[in-house]
Every structure is written in structure tokens, then in C-alpha cells.
Amino acid sequence: MRLARPSRRMRWRILLVALLLVATSATAADSQRIEGLITAVHRNDFVLSSDGRQIVVDVSALGGVTAAIAEGQRIAVIGTMAPGGQTFRAIRLESATTGQ
């Protein structure tokens, strides 16, 4: 009895799924968490004061989240730093664990 060979389309699908799994696991490993005080809120970003630095946090990927945050609020941001080190791309927001 001879088994049927997987179709070319199926092999491409399996390869695509494997690549997506690798890409998403690499993204999760590269993310970092920063905490700070919100000093300014704009439409698609806000300015976070953390460890004496002013960091622009891009929240455009989160869709409308700036309505739920306010200036003076302590917050934690999970995401990745963009090349250049001035903009942080948020993938999730959390409440801050330190209440300085």
C-alpha cells in the first residue's frame, strides 16, 4: 500500500505556519517592559517619563486606547523600542507595579 504524497499547497501551508510561529515567538522574546509617568497624551501616542528620560510611546497598533489614559497617570508599557531609541511601540498596557 502506497501513501499519498502531500500536495504542494499543503507543504506551503505547513511552512507558512512554521514561519509564523517562529516570528511570533521571536517578537515576544524581544519585547520589554517600561514603567513611568504619562506627561502628555496625543491622538496615537503619549509621552512617558521614565528614569529621567522622555519616551514617546506609539499606541496606534492598540486602536483608540488613548481615550482610557490620562496625563499624570503611572503606567507600564510592554513593547519594542524602534530604531533610534526615541519611540517605543506598545503592544500592551498594564498598571504600574511601583507607585513612586
DOSEZA-376550 format. One record per residue (C-alpha): residue in three letters; x, y, z. Coordinates in steps of 0.02 Angstrom, whole numbers, padded with zeros to 5 digits, always signed. Layout:
BEGIN
alaXYZ ...
***
This chain:
BEGIN
met+00000+00000+00000 arg+00068+00167-00050 leu+00028+00325+00048 ala-00022+00482-00045 arg+00108+00620-00051 pro+00057+00786+00025 ser+00010+00914-00104 arg+00124+01060-00142 arg-00007+01179-00073 met-00013+01086+00092 arg+00177+01090+00107 trp+00175+01279+00080 arg+00041+01298+00214 ile+00141+01198+00339 leu+00297+01301+00300 leu+00199+01463+00320 val+00129+01409+00489 ala+00303+01360+00549 leu+00374+01529+00496 leu+00234+01623+00583 leu+00264+01527+00744 val+00449+01569+00739 ala+00413+01753+00701 thr+00288+01773+00842 ser+00399+01687+00970 ala+00545+01799+00920 thr+00437+01955+00941 ala+00383+01903+01114 ala+00563+01873+01166 asp+00618+02045+01104 ser+00483+02141+01197 gln+00523+02238+01354 arg+00426+02322+01493 ile+00448+02502+01546 glu+00358+02598+01683 gly+00338+02783+01704 leu+00227+02935+01720 ile+00124+02999+01573 thr+00170+03181+01541 ala+00072+03213+01380 val-00065+03123+01283 his-00089+03138+01094 arg-00203+03051+00970 asn-00093+02899+00930 asp+00044+02914+01060 phe+00090+02981+01230 val+00249+03040+01316 leu+00312+02933+01459 ser+00439+02998+01585 ser+00543+02850+01643 asp+00711+02854+01733 gly+00739+03036+01686 arg+00704+03005+01500 gln+00559+03063+01394 ile+00498+02918+01284 val+00364+02934+01150 val+00252+02780+01161 asp+00165+02738+00997 val-00004+02658+01035 ser-00075+02664+00858 ala-00073+02474+00848 leu-00187+02463+01001 gly-00329+02563+00922 gly-00408+02705+01020 val-00326+02667+01186 thr-00275+02848+01220 ala-00454+02885+01275 ala-00426+02774+01427 ile-00264+02855+01488 ala-00232+03024+01566 glu-00088+03142+01598 gly-00009+03111+01769 gln-00054+02926+01770 arg+00078+02795+01811 ile+00078+02654+01683 ala+00180+02507+01621 val+00204+02479+01435 ile+00255+02317+01351 gly+00327+02330+01176 thr+00484+02358+01074 met+00598+02508+01052 ala+00603+02575+00874 pro+00772+02604+00792 gly+00844+02767+00857 gly+00786+02738+01035 gln+00660+02880+01048 thr+00496+02791+01005 phe+00429+02639+01096 arg+00299+02535+01001 ala+00171+02471+01126 ile+00091+02300+01109 arg+00007+02303+01280 leu-00025+02422+01426 glu-00031+02373+01609 ser-00047+02461+01776 ala+00120+02507+01853 thr+00187+02396+01993 thr+00286+02534+02078 gly+00193+02684+02147 gln+00328+02815+02164 
***
